[in-house]
Amino acid sequence: MKYIWYRFKTKSIEDYRPLIDMRDIQCPWWCSGEGTDYAIIICYLPNGEDLLKYWDDAYDIDSKEVDEIKYTDRFKKPDWID
């Protein structure tokens, strides 16, 4: 399976969670930082999923296709992912 790795900003700094629970697609997301009026989100989605379905106010979007989800010390596997 191919994934799309995203890094983007969202205007929702008080509640930057995705609009749709990502537990069903088993793809992680993290808040990487915050600015005065935005949060920076890192997430993976299956290739073909629309980012704006999950964060409708996403902007300044970087993305790349990847073969697997990579976890690191900073971006750990969330507890809710099997």
PyMOL commands that set and color helices and strands:
alter all, ss='L'
color gray80, all
select helices_A, chain A and resi 51-54
alter helices_A, ss='H'
color red, helices_A
select strands_A, chain A and resi 3-10+29-34+39-46+59-66
alter strands_A, ss='S'
color yellow, strands_A
deselect
rebuild
show_as cartoon
